[in-house]
Amino acid sequence: MAHTAPRTAVRSRRHEAHGAASPTGRAGRRHPLVATAMVLPLAALLLYAFGGFEAVATHASSVGVMLGR
């Protein structure tokens, strides 16, 4: 617990340096909806390419049978 202050100081210096390099002047993370919109097309492509829809349906069916439905 006593060593948390030095890490915080180093972390804040990194953020200051990163913010100066940002072209918009805004440092931080993306909004979760923007990140979701970026990853969904790739996720859908991977599901289609590797048969993910069938795998999910098979697993869901197995779980349903195991639960007695």
PyMOL Python script that loads the backbone (N, CA, C, O; Angstrom):
from pymol import cmd

cmd.read_pdbstr("""\
ATOM      1  N   MET A   1       0.816  -1.189   0.000  1.00  0.00           N
ATOM      2  CA  MET A   1       0.000   0.000   0.000  1.00  0.00           C
ATOM      3  C   MET A   1       0.863   1.258   0.000  1.00  0.00           C
ATOM      4  O   MET A   1       0.485   2.280  -0.572  1.00  0.00           O
ATOM      5  N   ALA A   2       2.026   1.175   0.646  1.00  0.00           N
ATOM      6  CA  ALA A   2       2.876   2.351   0.767  1.00  0.00           C
ATOM      7  C   ALA A   2       3.518   2.737  -0.557  1.00  0.00           C
ATOM      8  O   ALA A   2       3.982   3.868  -0.706  1.00  0.00           O
ATOM      9  N   HIS A   3       3.555   1.825  -1.517  1.00  0.00           N
ATOM     10  CA  HIS A   3       4.233   2.091  -2.782  1.00  0.00           C
ATOM     11  C   HIS A   3       3.285   2.547  -3.888  1.00  0.00           C
ATOM     12  O   HIS A   3       3.691   2.581  -5.049  1.00  0.00           O
ATOM     13  N   THR A   4       2.067   2.890  -3.581  1.00  0.00           N
ATOM     14  CA  THR A   4       1.131   3.295  -4.631  1.00  0.00           C
ATOM     15  C   THR A   4       1.359   4.719  -5.105  1.00  0.00           C
ATOM     16  O   THR A   4       1.079   5.025  -6.264  1.00  0.00           O
ATOM     17  N   ALA A   5       1.854   5.593  -4.255  1.00  0.00           N
ATOM     18  CA  ALA A   5       2.056   6.993  -4.649  1.00  0.00           C
ATOM     19  C   ALA A   5       3.095   7.152  -5.757  1.00  0.00           C
ATOM     20  O   ALA A   5       2.841   7.911  -6.693  1.00  0.00           O
ATOM     21  N   PRO A   6       4.247   6.486  -5.710  1.00  0.00           N
ATOM     22  CA  PRO A   6       5.205   6.642  -6.805  1.00  0.00           C
ATOM     23  C   PRO A   6       4.651   6.160  -8.144  1.00  0.00           C
ATOM     24  O   PRO A   6       4.919   6.777  -9.175  1.00  0.00           O
ATOM     25  N   ARG A   7       3.888   5.074  -8.146  1.00  0.00           N
ATOM     26  CA  ARG A   7       3.319   4.596  -9.411  1.00  0.00           C
ATOM     27  C   ARG A   7       2.320   5.597  -9.956  1.00  0.00           C
ATOM     28  O   ARG A   7       2.248   5.792 -11.169  1.00  0.00           O
ATOM     29  N   THR A   8       1.551   6.232  -9.094  1.00  0.00           N
ATOM     30  CA  THR A   8       0.573   7.221  -9.542  1.00  0.00           C
ATOM     31  C   THR A   8       1.273   8.397 -10.201  1.00  0.00           C
ATOM     32  O   THR A   8       0.806   8.900 -11.223  1.00  0.00           O
ATOM     33  N   ALA A   9       2.386   8.842  -9.634  1.00  0.00           N
ATOM     34  CA  ALA A   9       3.131   9.961 -10.211  1.00  0.00           C
ATOM     35  C   ALA A   9       3.674   9.593 -11.584  1.00  0.00           C
ATOM     36  O   ALA A   9       3.618  10.404 -12.509  1.00  0.00           O
ATOM     37  N   VAL A  10       4.197   8.384 -11.727  1.00  0.00           N
ATOM     38  CA  VAL A  10       4.715   7.945 -13.030  1.00  0.00           C
ATOM     39  C   VAL A  10       3.582   7.839 -14.032  1.00  0.00           C
ATOM     40  O   VAL A  10       3.728   8.247 -15.184  1.00  0.00           O
ATOM     41  N   ARG A  11       2.462   7.296 -13.604  1.00  0.00           N
ATOM     42  CA  ARG A  11       1.321   7.132 -14.486  1.00  0.00           C
ATOM     43  C   ARG A  11       0.804   8.488 -14.967  1.00  0.00           C
ATOM     44  O   ARG A  11       0.449   8.629 -16.138  1.00  0.00           O
ATOM     45  N   SER A  12       0.756   9.494 -14.077  1.00  0.00           N
ATOM     46  CA  SER A  12       0.256  10.808 -14.483  1.00  0.00           C
ATOM     47  C   SER A  12       1.217  11.473 -15.454  1.00  0.00           C
ATOM     48  O   SER A  12       0.785  12.206 -16.344  1.00  0.00           O
ATOM     49  N   ARG A  13       2.519  11.229 -15.300  1.00  0.00           N
ATOM     50  CA  ARG A  13       3.490  11.780 -16.261  1.00  0.00           C
ATOM     51  C   ARG A  13       3.309  11.158 -17.630  1.00  0.00           C
ATOM     52  O   ARG A  13       3.437  11.843 -18.644  1.00  0.00           O
ATOM     53  N   ARG A  14       3.009   9.862 -17.672  1.00  0.00           N
ATOM     54  CA  ARG A  14       2.769   9.206 -18.958  1.00  0.00           C
ATOM     55  C   ARG A  14       1.542   9.795 -19.642  1.00  0.00           C
ATOM     56  O   ARG A  14       1.552  10.027 -20.851  1.00  0.00           O
ATOM     57  N   HIS A  15       0.488  10.037 -18.871  1.00  0.00           N
ATOM     58  CA  HIS A  15      -0.736  10.598 -19.442  1.00  0.00           C
ATOM     59  C   HIS A  15      -0.500  11.998 -19.978  1.00  0.00           C
ATOM     60  O   HIS A  15      -1.034  12.360 -21.027  1.00  0.00           O
ATOM     61  N   GLU A  16       0.293  12.785 -19.274  1.00  0.00           N
ATOM     62  CA  GLU A  16       0.595  14.133 -19.746  1.00  0.00           C
ATOM     63  C   GLU A  16       1.371  14.075 -21.052  1.00  0.00           C
ATOM     64  O   GLU A  16       1.094  14.848 -21.969  1.00  0.00           O
ATOM     65  N   ALA A  17       2.327  13.181 -21.149  1.00  0.00           N
ATOM     66  CA  ALA A  17       3.120  13.045 -22.368  1.00  0.00           C
ATOM     67  C   ALA A  17       2.255  12.547 -23.511  1.00  0.00           C
ATOM     68  O   ALA A  17       2.397  13.008 -24.644  1.00  0.00           O
ATOM     69  N   HIS A  18       1.368  11.618 -23.229  1.00  0.00           N
ATOM     70  CA  HIS A  18       0.489  11.084 -24.266  1.00  0.00           C
ATOM     71  C   HIS A  18      -0.488  12.154 -24.751  1.00  0.00           C
ATOM     72  O   HIS A  18      -0.765  12.248 -25.947  1.00  0.00           O
ATOM     73  N   GLY A  19      -1.002  12.947 -23.839  1.00  0.00           N
ATOM     74  CA  GLY A  19      -1.952  13.996 -24.217  1.00  0.00           C
ATOM     75  C   GLY A  19      -1.325  15.048 -25.109  1.00  0.00           C
ATOM     76  O   GLY A  19      -2.000  15.599 -25.979  1.00  0.00           O
ATOM     77  N   ALA A  20      -0.045  15.338 -24.913  1.00  0.00           N
ATOM     78  CA  ALA A  20       0.632  16.330 -25.734  1.00  0.00           C
ATOM     79  C   ALA A  20       0.827  15.826 -27.152  1.00  0.00           C
ATOM     80  O   ALA A  20       0.864  16.623 -28.089  1.00  0.00           O
ATOM     81  N   ALA A  21       0.953  14.502 -27.328  1.00  0.00           N
ATOM     82  CA  ALA A  21       1.178  13.947 -28.655  1.00  0.00           C
ATOM     83  C   ALA A  21      -0.127  13.766 -29.427  1.00  0.00           C
ATOM     84  O   ALA A  21      -0.096  13.535 -30.636  1.00  0.00           O
ATOM     85  N   SER A  22      -1.247  13.865 -28.765  1.00  0.00           N
ATOM     86  CA  SER A  22      -2.534  13.662 -29.412  1.00  0.00           C
ATOM     87  C   SER A  22      -2.863  14.834 -30.322  1.00  0.00           C
ATOM     88  O   SER A  22      -2.782  15.982 -29.886  1.00  0.00           O
ATOM     89  N   PRO A  23      -3.237  14.578 -31.589  1.00  0.00           N
ATOM     90  CA  PRO A  23      -3.513  15.673 -32.506  1.00  0.00           C
ATOM     91  C   PRO A  23      -4.742  16.498 -32.124  1.00  0.00           C
ATOM     92  O   PRO A  23      -4.801  17.690 -32.424  1.00  0.00           O
ATOM     93  N   THR A  24      -5.708  15.886 -31.477  1.00  0.00           N
ATOM     94  CA  THR A  24      -6.913  16.619 -31.090  1.00  0.00           C
ATOM     95  C   THR A  24      -6.757  17.290 -29.738  1.00  0.00           C
ATOM     96  O   THR A  24      -7.575  18.127 -29.358  1.00  0.00           O
ATOM     97  N   GLY A  25      -5.708  16.926 -29.008  1.00  0.00           N
ATOM     98  CA  GLY A  25      -5.503  17.479 -27.684  1.00  0.00           C
ATOM     99  C   GLY A  25      -6.336  16.786 -26.629  1.00  0.00           C
ATOM    100  O   GLY A  25      -6.359  17.208 -25.473  1.00  0.00           O
ATOM    101  N   ARG A  26      -7.016  15.732 -27.017  1.00  0.00           N
ATOM    102  CA  ARG A  26      -7.886  15.012 -26.091  1.00  0.00           C
ATOM    103  C   ARG A  26      -7.281  13.645 -25.787  1.00  0.00           C
ATOM    104  O   ARG A  26      -7.127  12.812 -26.681  1.00  0.00           O
ATOM    105  N   ALA A  27      -6.950  13.428 -24.558  1.00  0.00           N
ATOM    106  CA  ALA A  27      -6.395  12.143 -24.154  1.00  0.00           C
ATOM    107  C   ALA A  27      -7.496  11.326 -23.494  1.00  0.00           C
ATOM    108  O   ALA A  27      -8.373  11.883 -22.833  1.00  0.00           O
ATOM    109  N   GLY A  28      -7.454  10.015 -23.669  1.00  0.00           N
ATOM    110  CA  GLY A  28      -8.429   9.165 -23.014  1.00  0.00           C
ATOM    111  C   GLY A  28      -8.792   7.984 -23.873  1.00  0.00           C
ATOM    112  O   GLY A  28      -8.176   7.725 -24.907  1.00  0.00           O
ATOM    113  N   ARG A  29      -9.807   7.269 -23.424  1.00  0.00           N
ATOM    114  CA  ARG A  29     -10.229   6.074 -24.135  1.00  0.00           C
ATOM    115  C   ARG A  29     -11.416   6.374 -25.025  1.00  0.00           C
ATOM    116  O   ARG A  29     -12.057   7.418 -24.902  1.00  0.00           O
ATOM    117  N   ARG A  30     -11.701   5.439 -25.926  1.00  0.00           N
ATOM    118  CA  ARG A  30     -12.873   5.563 -26.793  1.00  0.00           C
ATOM    119  C   ARG A  30     -14.140   5.303 -25.990  1.00  0.00           C
ATOM    120  O   ARG A  30     -14.120   4.629 -24.960  1.00  0.00           O
ATOM    121  N   HIS A  31     -15.229   5.848 -26.482  1.00  0.00           N
ATOM    122  CA  HIS A  31     -16.532   5.551 -25.897  1.00  0.00           C
ATOM    123  C   HIS A  31     -16.837   4.076 -26.156  1.00  0.00           C
ATOM    124  O   HIS A  31     -16.503   3.570 -27.228  1.00  0.00           O
ATOM    125  N   PRO A  32     -17.452   3.380 -25.222  1.00  0.00           N
ATOM    126  CA  PRO A  32     -17.726   1.950 -25.414  1.00  0.00           C
ATOM    127  C   PRO A  32     -18.565   1.645 -26.652  1.00  0.00           C
ATOM    128  O   PRO A  32     -18.366   0.605 -27.281  1.00  0.00           O
ATOM    129  N   LEU A  33     -19.490   2.518 -27.014  1.00  0.00           N
ATOM    130  CA  LEU A  33     -20.291   2.268 -28.214  1.00  0.00           C
ATOM    131  C   LEU A  33     -19.452   2.371 -29.481  1.00  0.00           C
ATOM    132  O   LEU A  33     -19.674   1.625 -30.435  1.00  0.00           O
ATOM    133  N   VAL A  34     -18.499   3.283 -29.497  1.00  0.00           N
ATOM    134  CA  VAL A  34     -17.609   3.407 -30.652  1.00  0.00           C
ATOM    135  C   VAL A  34     -16.744   2.162 -30.772  1.00  0.00           C
ATOM    136  O   VAL A  34     -16.562   1.635 -31.869  1.00  0.00           O
ATOM    137  N   ALA A  35     -16.211   1.690 -29.653  1.00  0.00           N
ATOM    138  CA  ALA A  35     -15.395   0.478 -29.666  1.00  0.00           C
ATOM    139  C   ALA A  35     -16.220  -0.725 -30.121  1.00  0.00           C
ATOM    140  O   ALA A  35     -15.729  -1.568 -30.872  1.00  0.00           O
ATOM    141  N   THR A  36     -17.462  -0.804 -29.670  1.00  0.00           N
ATOM    142  CA  THR A  36     -18.339  -1.894 -30.081  1.00  0.00           C
ATOM    143  C   THR A  36     -18.615  -1.840 -31.573  1.00  0.00           C
ATOM    144  O   THR A  36     -18.573  -2.868 -32.248  1.00  0.00           O
ATOM    145  N   ALA A  37     -18.897  -0.655 -32.094  1.00  0.00           N
ATOM    146  CA  ALA A  37     -19.161  -0.501 -33.524  1.00  0.00           C
ATOM    147  C   ALA A  37     -17.936  -0.859 -34.362  1.00  0.00           C
ATOM    148  O   ALA A  37     -18.074  -1.315 -35.496  1.00  0.00           O
ATOM    149  N   MET A  38     -16.757  -0.658 -33.819  1.00  0.00           N
ATOM    150  CA  MET A  38     -15.536  -0.991 -34.546  1.00  0.00           C
ATOM    151  C   MET A  38     -15.295  -2.499 -34.587  1.00  0.00           C
ATOM    152  O   MET A  38     -14.787  -3.014 -35.583  1.00  0.00           O
ATOM    153  N   VAL A  39     -15.646  -3.203 -33.532  1.00  0.00           N
ATOM    154  CA  VAL A  39     -15.302  -4.621 -33.445  1.00  0.00           C
ATOM    155  C   VAL A  39     -16.409  -5.536 -33.987  1.00  0.00           C
ATOM    156  O   VAL A  39     -16.120  -6.671 -34.365  1.00  0.00           O
ATOM    157  N   LEU A  40     -17.640  -5.085 -34.036  1.00  0.00           N
ATOM    158  CA  LEU A  40     -18.732  -5.963 -34.467  1.00  0.00           C
ATOM    159  C   LEU A  40     -18.574  -6.508 -35.885  1.00  0.00           C
ATOM    160  O   LEU A  40     -18.810  -7.700 -36.083  1.00  0.00           O
ATOM    161  N   PRO A  41     -18.189  -5.708 -36.885  1.00  0.00           N
ATOM    162  CA  PRO A  41     -18.027  -6.287 -38.229  1.00  0.00           C
ATOM    163  C   PRO A  41     -16.980  -7.414 -38.274  1.00  0.00           C
ATOM    164  O   PRO A  41     -17.195  -8.433 -38.930  1.00  0.00           O
ATOM    165  N   LEU A  42     -15.870  -7.233 -37.588  1.00  0.00           N
ATOM    166  CA  LEU A  42     -14.855  -8.275 -37.556  1.00  0.00           C
ATOM    167  C   LEU A  42     -15.370  -9.510 -36.816  1.00  0.00           C
ATOM    168  O   LEU A  42     -15.131 -10.637 -37.249  1.00  0.00           O
ATOM    169  N   ALA A  43     -16.064  -9.305 -35.721  1.00  0.00           N
ATOM    170  CA  ALA A  43     -16.609 -10.438 -34.969  1.00  0.00           C
ATOM    171  C   ALA A  43     -17.602 -11.230 -35.814  1.00  0.00           C
ATOM    172  O   ALA A  43     -17.592 -12.461 -35.798  1.00  0.00           O
ATOM    173  N   ALA A  44     -18.457 -10.529 -36.549  1.00  0.00           N
ATOM    174  CA  ALA A  44     -19.427 -11.210 -37.415  1.00  0.00           C
ATOM    175  C   ALA A  44     -18.715 -11.996 -38.520  1.00  0.00           C
ATOM    176  O   ALA A  44     -19.106 -13.120 -38.835  1.00  0.00           O
ATOM    177  N   LEU A  45     -17.680 -11.411 -39.101  1.00  0.00           N
ATOM    178  CA  LEU A  45     -16.917 -12.103 -40.141  1.00  0.00           C
ATOM    179  C   LEU A  45     -16.264 -13.364 -39.589  1.00  0.00           C
ATOM    180  O   LEU A  45     -16.300 -14.414 -40.232  1.00  0.00           O
ATOM    181  N   LEU A  46     -15.671 -13.269 -38.408  1.00  0.00           N
ATOM    182  CA  LEU A  46     -15.035 -14.442 -37.813  1.00  0.00           C
ATOM    183  C   LEU A  46     -16.057 -15.524 -37.451  1.00  0.00           C
ATOM    184  O   LEU A  46     -15.796 -16.714 -37.627  1.00  0.00           O
ATOM    185  N   LEU A  47     -17.206 -15.108 -36.950  1.00  0.00           N
ATOM    186  CA  LEU A  47     -18.258 -16.087 -36.655  1.00  0.00           C
ATOM    187  C   LEU A  47     -18.686 -16.822 -37.912  1.00  0.00           C
ATOM    188  O   LEU A  47     -18.853 -18.041 -37.902  1.00  0.00           O
ATOM    189  N   TYR A  48     -18.863 -16.079 -38.991  1.00  0.00           N
ATOM    190  CA  TYR A  48     -19.283 -16.690 -40.258  1.00  0.00           C
ATOM    191  C   TYR A  48     -18.183 -17.593 -40.822  1.00  0.00           C
ATOM    192  O   TYR A  48     -18.458 -18.705 -41.272  1.00  0.00           O
ATOM    193  N   ALA A  49     -16.943 -17.113 -40.796  1.00  0.00           N
ATOM    194  CA  ALA A  49     -15.832 -17.852 -41.401  1.00  0.00           C
ATOM    195  C   ALA A  49     -15.553 -19.166 -40.675  1.00  0.00           C
ATOM    196  O   ALA A  49     -15.202 -20.156 -41.317  1.00  0.00           O
ATOM    197  N   PHE A  50     -15.701 -19.193 -39.366  1.00  0.00           N
ATOM    198  CA  PHE A  50     -15.353 -20.386 -38.606  1.00  0.00           C
ATOM    199  C   PHE A  50     -16.571 -21.157 -38.113  1.00  0.00           C
ATOM    200  O   PHE A  50     -16.443 -22.015 -37.239  1.00  0.00           O
ATOM    201  N   GLY A  51     -17.741 -20.868 -38.653  1.00  0.00           N
ATOM    202  CA  GLY A  51     -18.932 -21.621 -38.279  1.00  0.00           C
ATOM    203  C   GLY A  51     -19.392 -21.365 -36.867  1.00  0.00           C
ATOM    204  O   GLY A  51     -19.901 -22.275 -36.213  1.00  0.00           O
ATOM    205  N   GLY A  52     -19.231 -20.158 -36.380  1.00  0.00           N
ATOM    206  CA  GLY A  52     -19.574 -19.827 -35.011  1.00  0.00           C
ATOM    207  C   GLY A  52     -21.050 -19.926 -34.707  1.00  0.00           C
ATOM    208  O   GLY A  52     -21.436 -20.294 -33.597  1.00  0.00           O
ATOM    209  N   PHE A  53     -21.890 -19.598 -35.693  1.00  0.00           N
ATOM    210  CA  PHE A  53     -23.332 -19.652 -35.449  1.00  0.00           C
ATOM    211  C   PHE A  53     -23.769 -21.085 -35.160  1.00  0.00           C
ATOM    212  O   PHE A  53     -24.575 -21.321 -34.259  1.00  0.00           O
ATOM    213  N   GLU A  54     -23.242 -22.034 -35.917  1.00  0.00           N
ATOM    214  CA  GLU A  54     -23.588 -23.430 -35.683  1.00  0.00           C
ATOM    215  C   GLU A  54     -23.051 -23.911 -34.339  1.00  0.00           C
ATOM    216  O   GLU A  54     -23.719 -24.672 -33.640  1.00  0.00           O
ATOM    217  N   ALA A  55     -21.866 -23.477 -33.980  1.00  0.00           N
ATOM    218  CA  ALA A  55     -21.278 -23.892 -32.703  1.00  0.00           C
ATOM    219  C   ALA A  55     -22.103 -23.360 -31.535  1.00  0.00           C
ATOM    220  O   ALA A  55     -22.350 -24.078 -30.566  1.00  0.00           O
ATOM    221  N   VAL A  56     -22.529 -22.101 -31.629  1.00  0.00           N
ATOM    222  CA  VAL A  56     -23.343 -21.523 -30.557  1.00  0.00           C
ATOM    223  C   VAL A  56     -24.681 -22.251 -30.462  1.00  0.00           C
ATOM    224  O   VAL A  56     -25.152 -22.534 -29.361  1.00  0.00           O
ATOM    225  N   ALA A  57     -25.294 -22.555 -31.599  1.00  0.00           N
ATOM    226  CA  ALA A  57     -26.572 -23.267 -31.594  1.00  0.00           C
ATOM    227  C   ALA A  57     -26.407 -24.660 -31.000  1.00  0.00           C
ATOM    228  O   ALA A  57     -27.256 -25.112 -30.232  1.00  0.00           O
ATOM    229  N   THR A  58     -25.321 -25.343 -31.349  1.00  0.00           N
ATOM    230  CA  THR A  58     -25.068 -26.680 -30.814  1.00  0.00           C
ATOM    231  C   THR A  58     -24.876 -26.640 -29.308  1.00  0.00           C
ATOM    232  O   THR A  58     -25.441 -27.457 -28.580  1.00  0.00           O
ATOM    233  N   HIS A  59     -24.077 -25.690 -28.845  1.00  0.00           N
ATOM    234  CA  HIS A  59     -23.839 -25.581 -27.405  1.00  0.00           C
ATOM    235  C   HIS A  59     -25.119 -25.217 -26.659  1.00  0.00           C
ATOM    236  O   HIS A  59     -25.393 -25.763 -25.591  1.00  0.00           O
ATOM    237  N   ALA A  60     -25.892 -24.307 -27.215  1.00  0.00           N
ATOM    238  CA  ALA A  60     -27.146 -23.915 -26.566  1.00  0.00           C
ATOM    239  C   ALA A  60     -28.097 -25.103 -26.489  1.00  0.00           C
ATOM    240  O   ALA A  60     -28.790 -25.289 -25.488  1.00  0.00           O
ATOM    241  N   SER A  61     -28.126 -25.905 -27.550  1.00  0.00           N
ATOM    242  CA  SER A  61     -28.979 -27.088 -27.543  1.00  0.00           C
ATOM    243  C   SER A  61     -28.512 -28.087 -26.488  1.00  0.00           C
ATOM    244  O   SER A  61     -29.328 -28.686 -25.787  1.00  0.00           O
ATOM    245  N   SER A  62     -27.206 -28.262 -26.381  1.00  0.00           N
ATOM    246  CA  SER A  62     -26.651 -29.186 -25.386  1.00  0.00           C
ATOM    247  C   SER A  62     -26.978 -28.729 -23.967  1.00  0.00           C
ATOM    248  O   SER A  62     -27.333 -29.543 -23.115  1.00  0.00           O
ATOM    249  N   VAL A  63     -26.859 -27.457 -23.723  1.00  0.00           N
ATOM    250  CA  VAL A  63     -27.172 -26.919 -22.402  1.00  0.00           C
ATOM    251  C   VAL A  63     -28.661 -27.100 -22.113  1.00  0.00           C
ATOM    252  O   VAL A  63     -29.045 -27.459 -21.000  1.00  0.00           O
ATOM    253  N   GLY A  64     -29.490 -26.852 -23.117  1.00  0.00           N
ATOM    254  CA  GLY A  64     -30.926 -27.045 -22.939  1.00  0.00           C
ATOM    255  C   GLY A  64     -31.278 -28.480 -22.593  1.00  0.00           C
ATOM    256  O   GLY A  64     -32.114 -28.724 -21.722  1.00  0.00           O
ATOM    257  N   VAL A  65     -30.647 -29.431 -23.268  1.00  0.00           N
ATOM    258  CA  VAL A  65     -30.894 -30.854 -22.990  1.00  0.00           C
ATOM    259  C   VAL A  65     -30.405 -31.193 -21.576  1.00  0.00           C
ATOM    260  O   VAL A  65     -31.066 -31.919 -20.835  1.00  0.00           O
ATOM    261  N   MET A  66     -29.231 -30.650 -21.218  1.00  0.00           N
ATOM    262  CA  MET A  66     -28.684 -30.924 -19.896  1.00  0.00           C
ATOM    263  C   MET A  66     -29.609 -30.392 -18.796  1.00  0.00           C
ATOM    264  O   MET A  66     -29.751 -31.014 -17.743  1.00  0.00           O
ATOM    265  N   LEU A  67     -30.239 -29.233 -19.049  1.00  0.00           N
ATOM    266  CA  LEU A  67     -31.152 -28.668 -18.063  1.00  0.00           C
ATOM    267  C   LEU A  67     -32.538 -29.311 -18.100  1.00  0.00           C
ATOM    268  O   LEU A  67     -33.384 -29.023 -17.254  1.00  0.00           O
ATOM    269  N   GLY A  68     -32.759 -30.170 -19.069  1.00  0.00           N
ATOM    270  CA  GLY A  68     -34.036 -30.872 -19.153  1.00  0.00           C
ATOM    271  C   GLY A  68     -35.110 -30.124 -19.909  1.00  0.00           C
ATOM    272  O   GLY A  68     -36.297 -30.298 -19.631  1.00  0.00           O
ATOM    273  N   ARG A  69     -34.721 -29.304 -20.848  1.00  0.00           N
ATOM    274  CA  ARG A  69     -35.730 -28.565 -21.624  1.00  0.00           C
ATOM    275  C   ARG A  69     -35.797 -29.062 -23.032  1.00  0.00           C
ATOM    276  O   ARG A  69     -36.589 -28.557 -23.828  1.00  0.00           O
TER     277      ARG A  69
END
""", "prot")
cmd.dss("prot")
cmd.show_as("cartoon", "prot")
cmd.util.cbc("prot")
cmd.orient("prot")
